[in-house]
Amino acid sequence: MKTDQSPAPVRRVSRLPLVLIALGAAALGGGFAMHGQKRSQAAPVAAVAERFVSRAQAALDSRGKSLEVPAAEAARLPPLLAAVRDEVDAATFQDAFENEDWWNPFRSRGRVSALVVSGKPLASLFLESPMPVADDLIKRASANKVASGLIKGSGRVYAAAAARLEPAGGQHEGVIILAEVLTQEALTAAALTSGAALGISDGQQLLLAGGPAAQTAALPQLLGQEGAPAGATADYLPFASKQLPGGLWLWAVGAVPLAAPSAVNPLAFVFWGLGAVFVLAGVVVLFRTPTQPLTPAEAPAAALPAKATVIGTGPTAPRVAETHGTSDPRTRKPSGEISVSETMSATAVAVDLREQKPHVLGRYSLLDRIGEGGMAEIFRAILHGAEGFERTLVVKRMHPHLLGLPEAVAQFVDEARLQSGLAHSNIVSVFDFGRAGNDYFLALEYVAGKDLEKVLLRHMSVHGKPLPTPIAMTIIREVLLALEYAHTRVDAKGKPMEIVHRDVSLSNVLVSYAGEVKLSDFGIVKAESRVSKTQMGMVKGNAGYMSPEQARGEAVDARADVFAAGVVAFCCLVGHALYNSKELTPINQILRAAVGPGHTEFSRMDLEMTKLDPELVQVIKQAMAPTVDQRIRSAGEFARMLRPFATASREDISQLMHELFAAEISRDA
């Protein structure tokens, strides 16, 4: 009797229906857990709104704290102390504040000031007469030497700092007050930081407001509710108030509405629906699985041979990774990945790769991928010409996934057109622009060297300190000369092109092994003649170097590049970034940049740059002034101010590069 050796028909078990049913059960359970829960408003409103207010107060506090140092300097002026000690009359003090040269630094830049001795104002340059009441500020300054905060004026608000006279004059206690009018722009900057519309009131009227228009419009309706618990408007916008010294109140109205309260959480219905779909799909798949014998091919997945995948780190330098599973042929991916359609060993792939030729893009052979940005991949390439002519260049190839976006293509074309018209020894030259097949590319000058960020990091690693001042300032001055050239360009009709780079940073400054300095990457340049236009409010650039007005999405001019160059100079001199923003999300980095450097950053600069020439420190700080009108006016003026400190030669820079990158230079030779 023969025994039938054929496998018995069995139902092929698949994990898919089990996974679907499990997901469905989990979703249904989540829906029932939410059923009947009321969306409590009180707790979220209090937590969210109080957070808004706290952030806003911190931003406003920085305005006053930035005046503490100059107020303390004013309180130590010998002519002032002598006059207080001699008990001169109020008219003499007033005349001195209005006309004496020694008080000029403290009445410039839109500042107002006052002298109060024994509780009596002896001189005031405030816009009101008599001067606003500042008893709380004076009391805190008398006790702590220096204090800052807000002062209520006549229909306006001041950010102010007060400092006790040191040493005190005669038998009388004296305090100097230095203040600036708190503008709507300043409050708007604080609103950006806090994420809410802000208002300052005195309990009777709204003195100042700033932030998103829709939320700002709700502020007048909240007057009279100062000190009440946090709540929500009719549109479910969270709001809260906080009392400030001097009889002022700070209001915050959130920009994002809370969910309306409901008896049942709406998410419960979503979970129920998803659960039902998953369970039904799992049951259908399970019972529609055919009954048939298993075949030898249905071996465990772990027993399948490895499928090699070539992951491109450059057309000529791929690496091999292994994955397991059934054969899955794929097409070329935009990122450079190529999957091998057949199942083969890693050894076979390696042999095949050795036979590959460098990728050709028009007249260029792409050798190795040296970088990548949001717009394009960057390759070192060889240009082939007649009679065996070859030249090493850099080719930027636009990412394939951006080719279908007209705005992205226009921006890439703009970069090529604008940078090709810039012929300067400190700007990376454009040699060619074209299209090969579906690829847009840009051929640029190849700079054999490193970007300034790598130079700084290597110097910190090797020597444990930032770059030498003469070399750092020479590099920055070369960058400024490039910017001045770009900023002052005119078209064929003599009309200013209004070029602004908008992305000056350590990584966009190239230093060659020969000591040359080149400014690169005009990809987001702002110019009057651009095809692609940045919409008002759209922010582009590196937040760590960005001027406050650029971070706020406002119109920018050449002074935005001056600010960024100042930040680059600061980084080179101290060895770290301007803002301590490693743990901040990208949006919070933008919000931080929108406020600009304040008391914290400038105080840190004073501490870290004590060994530098005070005049150089002042130049860098002026370049980084948060307010445009207080900033150095042009890149050319900035370059002239750095001339006494930029004393290194090209040979000096080259010598440093050879010292820091000897191994790389030897390898690339």
Phi, psi and omega in degrees: 000128181274142176262130179287117182271357181293142179295142179292146177297129178228158176277123181292121183273126179243147179283338187303308181297325179296319178296317181297316180294321179296318178296319179298317180297319180295319180294317178298319178297319178296322178296316179294328179294328181275342185301131176084354180281131176271139179283100182291129181270326190299310183296310179299319180299312181299314183293312183292310184295318179296326177294320177301312183297318181297317178297318181296317180297321178298319179294319179290323178301326181294332178296315179289321181297331179294344180263354184294318181296309178297327177295319178295323177295319179297324182290350179253007182294124180303316180299323179292314181297322179294320181293321178293318180297324180275359176055049177292162186281169184297323181298322179293317177299317181297318179297322179295317180295329183274332191231335186290140181296327184292344176260359183302317180300338185260358173246008178265177178058032176075014182272151172241163185207167179202153174241125179237123180236126181054038177080002183245124177293125178256339177204145181208133172248018176294158181288340179263153173221119001289169183297154180300153177290129181223038186300316182296317180296317180296319180297316181291324178292322179296326182276328188242010181076321179211147180205162180213163181167197180255148178235136177275123175257198179273092182076010179217172180231140178247140164269127191219158172224145179233142180225138179284139179297132181232118350286161180299142182277121177057224182266006189248142176274123182241148179223135174258135177244130176236130187215161174226144176295129177282113185270166176297325179297319180294320180290326177296321177298319177294326178295321177299321180293320185276337182083020182214158170287141185238149175216151176237125181231167175247016182091345181242322181215157177274113185277329184201144178214150179198150180128192180305137187299318183298319180283325178300325181296338180279344186297314181301332181288345183267352180303140182094350179256015180304134179087350179287160179300155177301148182210199179223145178285180179298335178266015178064031174273125182289140177220156177202160178231158179215133181282136178248159176299153177085018177076022181251156177233139177254125179252146173224131177238118184299147181275345182244122181292148173280162177289142178293143180294145178212158181292325180238134177296124181302334180296336180299318179296323178297314181295320179298316181297314179297319180299316180297318180297314182297314182297314181299317180296320180297318180294317180298313180297320182298312186275351176264001178291126184291153176264115182202160182290152174286149178248160179302334182292342183273063178273162176303146183299328183294340182273352180291147176293152181293141174258125184275137176239127179272119180252115189280118167260011180155151186300334184250001183225061180283161172237163187248129175241155182245137174229160180242149177143186179285160181298133183220083181300140181225160178266172181295133181264153179301329184286353181104001179284140174231123178261136178280127186286331180271158172275120183211167181277161178298328180296317179297322178296316181301320178296317180297322182292328180295339181268355181290148176261155177302145180293134183253132177232097185063237179272006189246137172258117181280121186269298181215148182277118186251358179179173179204140175233185180293337184261324190206161168270150183239128183235148163278133188220164176244128173269127180257131178233191181292155176056036177074015179294136177221146177214136178277128179225178172247131179245125173260118180252123183298139179302132181303325183289352178263352186296334180274002181256107183304322181295320179293317179297318179297321179294320179294319177297319178302314180302315181297313185292316183289315183289332178293338179272002181256105181249096182213145185295342181254016178235133178299127185279148174258127181257332187199151173216137181190190180223128178239110187066238178263001186264129167269139179218159180226123180260124186238162174301136177269120179256111179282098183176210182223157173283162188296331177297315178294324179297314181295314181296320179294320179295320177296322181291319184280315188253349179071022179205164181293181181293150174302139184304314181301319180289315180301314183287332174293318178297314180296320180296322177296321177297318180295324177295321176296317179295318179299320177299313181293319183296329186260010180293144175235157179275187184297336180266005180083010180274132179303136180277345177055047180283131173229126185294311176072001180217039177289123182204170178303320185285345179260009173251119182257135178241119183277162177296339179274358177096008178278154178237127183229136174266131184236178171062079174263031186294330181243025182301145175258128179210152182296330187265012182295146172286310179272135182245137174282126180291147178301130181095347178276132185252126176230143178130184181263117186299331182293341182241359191283139176290154181302319182293326177291320179294332178277359179077019179274169176296142182237155172230194186302336182291342173294321176290327177298316178301311182299319178296325176295321178294319178299317178298317178302313181300319181294328184276332183248341175088012177210173184288161180293312182257143175271081190237026182298326184265002181275146173289162180306318181293323178288332174295319177296317179297322178293318179294330181295333177278324181085172180297139180233209184301318182300311183291316182290325176294320178295322177299316180300322181286319187277344184247025182295333181276355180269163176299126181304327179294321177295318179301317180295322179296314180297317180295323179291325177295331183260019179300130182297328180270130186302317185293341180267355185274159172304136194286333184207162177294325178296318178294319177300316180298319179294324180290334179272351186306317181296340184255347181267074189255004180278152177261171176299325179295323178297317180293317179299318179298318178295318179298318179293328178289319185280328188235039183301317182295317180295319180297318179296321181290322183279347184293000000 
